[in-house]
């Protein structure tokens, strides 16, 4: 039952923000310094969830206000870590994974919310996103722990795959409780980072800030403008999926929107010359082998974007675009084409950013089939807000 000691976390895929995010060093200031105005942008940097965070603020701030803001959003991040981390033995998620099967466990509002998002995306993606896949992923030697990089046997895969499935998790949102009906290990690495990004943005919003960029391990939310006087939006660069490089394939203006990107080229291992991606298809138990290298999903909520980016990377180019159309998702795909790359945008991406920008960037457009009935809004599209390839920001 208690396999948690052998399980490790997978908080992150890589999205990067580069550019001139110039900030001011924010050392501990004395009381006499608290009213001193700071020159924007003010940037905060640190580590959380086994990755980095960067918060860049363009609103006017004093030294004292900046320190209070940092304390506040770090408390938000700590709350998410306490609830959803698989790095720490005292997290709420670890306790849930170690609880007896078939027994309802009371859970915090935020953990229930993230489990519900995960369940919705799992159902809408026909199982391509599945948070019960933790043991299966670890079987493939992915995660922060040092384990042999070997290909699992067919028997071992079959044994783990038999347990995987979102039906092994029951969620009662009305009574704020959940239970596992099989011995699965719930791993929220494909959505928790996005949720943390949402939480920080919501906190900054509550403090009355209007112009900021939040980046947690590459998951991004932009609000307002990079330069209000010049009316300059934040500029987000989608990185070309090449090993050992961080080069922007496309620069996209972003205002009051979030983006999450999932890619297959940062985390992998090789055995006998064969490369195994860290992206595991929960339906087969094996790494994906298609040519879709990067998926960026633009959505008001980064948790939804995070989960959908994972799901779409699993299924490959054709099915990813079909799911994007069915669920009204703003999606940008980067597909390997020999030594080159093709960029493909979903209809909702084109509608949001405009054909002019899409054409200027040389991005192919996919249109919804004319025979389809009008798409209805999915939970992913309507959900309110509470980034493997990279995002280059500012």
N, C-alpha and C positions, 0 to 999 in steps of 0.2 A: 504493500500500500504506500509506504512512505518512500517514494522514489525521489523526493525533492532534493535530497542531499546529492544526487547524481545529476541533477538538472541544472542548467545554467541559463543565463539570460541572453536575449538578443534584442537589445533596445534599438539598435540603429541600422539604418541604411544611410548612405552618404549623400548629402546634398551640401553644397558649400556656398557660402556667400563671400564674394570677393569684391574688389572695388575700393573706393577711397572712404571706407568707414572710419573716418578720423575722429577720435574722441579725445577726451581730456582725462588724464590720470586722476582717479578718484580715491586718493588716499584718505585715511581717517583725518577729518578736519577738526580743529578746535571750535569751541562755541562761537568765538569771535568771527569765524569764517562762515558760519551757517547762512548768513544773508548775502554772501558774495555771489553775484550772478555768474553763471558758467556760459561759455561760448559754445553754441551748438555746432555740430552735433555732439551730444554727450553719449558715450558708449560704455556699457557695462559688459564685462566678460567673465566667464567662469565655467565650471564643470558641473554636470548633472546627468543622471541616467547613463553614466558611462560614456558620455560625449560632452560636447561644449554647448554653451549658450552665449548669444550676443543679443543685447537689447540696445538699440540706437534710438535716441529721442531728439527730435528737432524743436519741440516746444521750449519756451524759456524756462529755465530752472535755476534755482540757487543751489549752493553747495549743500545746505541742510535738506532741501527738498529732494535732491538726488540721492542722498543717503537714506532718507525715509522710503523713497521709491524702491531702492535696491533691497532694502530689508523686507518690504512688502512682497515684491514679486518672487524673491527667494523663498519666502514662506509658502507661496503658492506652489512653487516647484517641489519643495520638501513635502508638501501634502500629497502631491501626485506620486512622488517617489515612495512615500510611506504606504500608499494605497496599492500601487501597481508594480513595484519593482520585483524582479526575481533575483536580484543581486543580494538583497538583504533578507536575512532569516526572519526579521520581525515585521515584514510587510503584510498588509491585509490579504494580498493575493496569495502569498505563500501559505498563510493560515487557511485560506479557502481551499487551496490545492491539497492540503493535508487533512482536511476535515473528512469525516466518514462519508461514504457514498450514500446517496439517496436521502440525506438529511438536509433540510433547508437551513441555510446559514444567513443570518442578517448581515447586510453589507451596507457600506456608506453610499450616499447618493451618487457620488462621482464614479464609484466602481460599478454600480448598477447602470449608470448612464453609458459608460464605455462598453460594458458587456452587451447592452441593448444595441448600440451602434454596430458592434461586431456581428451580432446575430443578424441584424438587418442586411448588412453587406454580404454576409455569408449566404443568406437566402437569395438575395438579388443577383449574386454572382454565380449561383448554382454550385456553391461549395469551393470556389476558387480562393476565397478568403476564409480561413478557419483558425480560430485561436486555440483549438484543442490539439494543434500539431506540434507542440513543444517537444515532446519526447522523440518524435520522428525526426525533427530538425537536428536535435542533438545526436541522434544516431548517425547522422551524416557528418558529424564532427564539426558543426558550425556553432559559433558562440564564443565567448571570451575564454573559456577554460582550455587548458592545454590537453588535447586528446589526440590519439593517433589519427592521421588523415587516411582513412581506409574506406573502401566501398563496402557497405553493409551486405550481408548475405541475403538472399531472397527470403529465407525463412525468418530472419530478424525483421526484415521490412514488412513481411506479411503479418507478423505478430503485432507490430506497432500500428500498422495501417488499419487493422481490424478494430482498434480502439478509437481511432480518430473519427471525428464527426461532430458537427454542431448540435446534433440531436442528443449528444451526451451531456449537454448543458441546458438546464432549465432555469429561466429567469422569471421572477414574479415582481414586475415593476411596481405594482400597486402596494405590495407589502414590503418592498425593498429587501428582497431575499433571492437567493439562487442556490442551486445544488448541482452536483455532478452525479450522473447516473452510471457512468463507467469511469475506470481509473485513468482519466486523461489529465494531462498537465496543461492548464490554461496559461498561455503565454501571450501577453498583450503588447509585445514589442512592435507589432505592425500598426498600432493605433495609439498607444499611450503617449508617445512623444508628441504626436499631433494634438492629443488632448492637453498636454502640458503647455504647448504653444498657445492653444485657445485660452487656457487659464491665465497665462501671463497677459495676453492681450486684453482679456476681460478686466483684469485688475487695473491695467493702465487706463482703460476706458473709464472705469469707476473713479479714478483720480482726476478725471477731467482732461486727460491728454488727448491730443487729436492727430499728432504727426509722429509716427514711430514705426520701427521695423523690429520684429521679434524673430529670432533665428535660433532654433534649438536643434542641434545636430543636423541642420540643413532643412528642417521643416520651418516654413516662413509664413508670417502674417505681416502685411503692409497696411498701414492706416494713414490717411491723409497724404501729405506731399513731402518729398525730399527737400524742396525749397518752396516755401509758401509764397515768398515775394516774387519769385520767377515762375511760379506755378509749374514746377518741375516734379513729375512723379518719381517714385522709387523705380529703379531699373533693375530688373531681375534677369539674370543670364542663365539659360539652360545649358549645362555643360555637355560637350561632345563625349560620348561614352568610349574613351580610349584609356587603356592602362597607362599609368604613370604620368598622365597629363590632366591639367585642369584648364580647359579652354572653352570659352563660351561659344556654343553653336548658334544661339539666338539670344538677343537682348529684347526683353518684353517689359513694357511699362506696367506697373502694378499699383493700384490704388484701392484701398478698402477691399482687399481680397487676400486669400491665402493660397499657398501652393505646396504640394508635397510631391516628391519625385522618388521613384523606386527604380533601381537599376541592377543589372546582373554582373557587373564587371569589376567591382571593388573587392568582393568577398567570394573567394572560390579556392578550390585546391585541385591539384593534378595528380593522377595516378597513372603510370605507364603511358604518359603523353596525352591522356584524356582529361579534359577540364570539366569539373563539376561545379556548377553555379550554386550559390547559397539559396537561390530561390527554389523552394520545394513546392511541387504541385501537391496539395493535400489530397487530391483525388487519386493520384497514382503512387504517392510516396517517394517520388524520384525528382531530381533536379530538372528544371525545364531545359529544353534543347532547341527552341525556336530562335528566330533571328530578331525578335523584339528585344532591344537592349535597354530601353529607358521609357518610363511612363511618367508624365507630369500631369497631375490633376489639380485644377484650379477650383476652389470652392470656398464659400464663406466660412465654413468650419474646417480647421485643419485636421481634426480627428477623422471626419468623413473623408477628406482628401487623402489622408495617410492610408486608411483602410482600403480605399478604392485603388490607389496606386499599386498597392501590393497585389490586389486581386487581378488587376488588368495585366500586370507583368507576368503573372502565372499563365494566363490563357493564350498569349500570343497575339499577333497583329490583328487578324481577322475577327476573332471572337472579342478581343478588347474593344475594337471599334463598334461592333454590334452592341455590346453592353453599354458603351458610352452613349450610343444613340438611344437605346431603350430607356436609359436612366437619366437622360438629359444632362450629361456630364461634360464639362469643359476639359478636354483631354488633348495633350500633345504627345505623340508617339515618335520615338527615334528608332529606326529599324536598320539593321545591318544590310548592306547591299554590296557584297564583295568587299572592296577596300573603302567603299564610300558609305554614306548614311542618307537615308530618306527620312524626312520629317513629315508627319501626317497629323492634321488637325481634325477634331470632331466638329460636327455642325454647330454645337453650342459654343465651342471655342471661337469659331469664326464669327458667330453672332455677337459674342461678347467683345472681342478685340477688333473686329472689323476686317473686311476683306482687303482693305488697303494695306494694313500692317502684315497680314498673312501673306499677301503677294510679295511685298517688299522683302520679307524674310525667306522667300522661296519655299514656303511650306505647302505641301499638297493638301487639298481639301477633300473630305469625305462628306457626302450628302446623304441624308436619310432617304431610303427608298420611297419613291413616289407612291407605291402601293400601300405603304404603311398607314394605319390610322394615326391621327394626331397623338403624339406621345403625351402621356399623363405624367404629372409631377410625381417623382418618387420621393421617399423619405430623405434620400441623400440630397436631392435638389432643394427641398423645402427646409431642411434642418437649419436652425439658426446657429450662429457662432456662439458659444457661451459667454521634405525636401528631404556605388551607386552614383548617380549623376549629381549634378550640382546646381545650386542656384547661386547666382552671383548678384549681390544686392547693393543697392544704393544708387 
